[in-house]
Amino acid sequence: MTNYKKYSLKQLENFLYDAMGAAEATPQEIYDVIKGVVEDNYYTYKHKTSQAYELLALLNGNGVGHVNATEVKDKVKKWVLPVEVSDDLEDYVVTFPDDLLEAANLKEGDLVEWYDQGDGSYLLKKFERKANTYDEMVAAGYTMTDDGFWILTSEGC
């Protein structure tokens, strides 16, 4: 281990002994602090990754506004979102940012259709849900995403 790494881990160990001993912090309080630091680090690096992704898209000549929403003349907003592999390595995941959900007036459980634009982009459209059962939706070619959205799979097209 590098000296700084060894020093940092020793400091963490000392802080935990202090919190559990002299400071008499509860397990929940210790958990909350550790979880908060990890979450803060995660979101900081996720934001930095987004910025790096957008810069890379620009450098590759893919235009402007790839991660952040931008408006064009006809008030259509565009997003470019990275496709991630799920934790189980079985599925691909696209995380919708809050501004996209708001602009598209989407919420969990809404039915959306994806239209291939033929240029590597997709148009997302919301439509009103019919009172179908889960099995009816699957039989019609839809798949529910992990965050509760129905999408029309290629088998259903």
C-alpha positions in Angstrom: 0.0 0.0 0.0 1.1 3.5 -0.6 1.8 5.6 2.4 -1.2 7.9 1.8 -3.5 5.0 1.3 -2.2 3.4 4.6 -2.6 6.7 6.4 -6.1 7.2 5.1 -7.3 3.7 6.1 -5.7 4.1 9.5 -7.5 7.5 10.0 -10.8 5.8 9.0 -10.1 3.1 11.6 -9.3 5.7 14.3 -12.5 7.7 13.4 -14.6 4.5 13.8 -13.1 3.6 17.1 -13.7 7.2 18.3 -17.3 7.3 17.0 -18.1 3.9 18.6 -16.2 4.7 21.8 -15.8 8.2 23.2 -18.4 9.8 20.9 -21.0 7.1 21.7 -22.5 7.3 18.2 -25.2 4.8 17.4 -24.7 2.2 14.7 -27.4 4.0 12.7 -25.6 7.3 12.9 -22.3 5.7 11.8 -24.1 3.9 9.0 -25.8 7.2 7.9 -22.4 9.1 7.8 -20.6 6.3 5.9 -23.5 5.9 3.4 -23.7 9.7 2.9 -20.0 9.9 2.1 -20.2 7.0 -0.4 -23.4 8.4 -2.0 -21.7 11.9 -2.3 -18.6 10.3 -3.9 -20.8 8.2 -6.3 -22.8 11.2 -7.5 -19.7 13.4 -7.9 -18.0 10.8 -10.1 -21.2 10.1 -12.0 -21.5 13.8 -12.8 -17.8 13.9 -13.8 -18.3 10.8 -16.0 -21.3 12.5 -17.7 -19.2 15.6 -18.5 -16.4 13.4 -19.8 -18.9 11.5 -22.0 -20.3 14.7 -23.4 -16.8 16.1 -24.2 -15.9 12.8 -25.8 -19.1 12.9 -28.0 -18.1 16.5 -29.0 -14.6 15.4 -29.8 -15.9 12.6 -31.9 -17.9 15.1 -34.0 -21.3 14.1 -32.7 -22.5 17.6 -32.1 -23.5 19.6 -29.0 -25.6 18.9 -26.0 -25.2 15.1 -25.8 -25.7 14.6 -22.1 -27.5 17.8 -21.1 -30.8 18.8 -22.7 -30.6 21.4 -25.4 -33.5 23.1 -27.2 -33.7 23.4 -30.9 -35.8 25.8 -32.9 -38.9 23.7 -32.8 -38.7 23.3 -29.0 -37.8 19.6 -29.2 -35.4 18.6 -26.5 -32.7 16.1 -27.2 -30.7 13.9 -24.8 -27.9 11.5 -25.5 -27.8 9.0 -22.7 -25.2 6.3 -22.1 -26.3 2.7 -22.3 -25.1 0.8 -19.3 -24.9 -2.9 -18.6 -27.1 -4.1 -15.6 -25.4 -5.4 -12.5 -26.3 -9.0 -13.5 -24.8 -8.4 -17.0 -28.0 -9.7 -18.5 -29.7 -6.4 -19.6 -28.8 -3.0 -20.9 -30.1 0.0 -18.9 -30.7 3.6 -19.9 -31.2 5.9 -16.9 -33.6 8.7 -17.6 -32.5 12.0 -16.0 -35.1 14.0 -14.1 -35.2 16.8 -16.7 -36.1 14.3 -19.4 -38.9 12.7 -17.3 -40.2 16.2 -16.6 -40.0 17.4 -20.2 -41.7 14.2 -21.5 -44.2 14.2 -18.6 -43.2 10.7 -17.6 -43.5 8.9 -14.3 -43.0 5.4 -13.2 -45.4 3.0 -14.9 -46.0 5.1 -17.9 -46.1 3.5 -21.3 -43.5 4.7 -23.9 -42.6 3.8 -27.4 -39.2 4.1 -28.9 -38.9 5.0 -32.6 -35.6 4.3 -34.4 -34.7 7.5 -36.3 -32.2 5.5 -38.5 -29.3 7.7 -37.5 -28.4 6.1 -34.2 -31.0 8.1 -32.3 -34.5 7.2 -31.0 -37.6 9.2 -30.6 -39.4 8.6 -27.3 -43.1 9.0 -27.2 -45.5 8.6 -24.3 -49.0 7.2 -24.9 -51.9 6.5 -22.6 -52.0 3.1 -21.0 -54.9 0.9 -21.8 -56.1 -1.2 -18.9 -54.1 -4.3 -19.8 -52.7 -6.9 -17.5 -49.0 -7.6 -17.2 -49.4 -10.8 -19.2 -51.3 -9.0 -22.0 -48.5 -6.4 -22.2 -45.9 -9.1 -22.5 -47.9 -11.0 -25.1 -48.2 -7.7 -27.1 -44.4 -7.5 -27.2 -43.7 -5.1 -24.4 -41.1 -5.4 -21.7 -41.1 -3.6 -18.3 -37.9 -1.8 -17.4 -36.4 -2.0 -13.9 -37.8 1.4 -13.2 -41.4 0.5 -14.2 -41.6 1.8 -17.8 -43.2 -0.4 -20.5 -41.2 -0.4 -23.8 -42.1 -2.1 -27.1 -39.4 -4.7 -27.8 -38.2 -5.5 -31.3 -40.2 -8.7 -31.2 -43.4 -6.6 -30.9 -42.7 -4.3 -33.8 
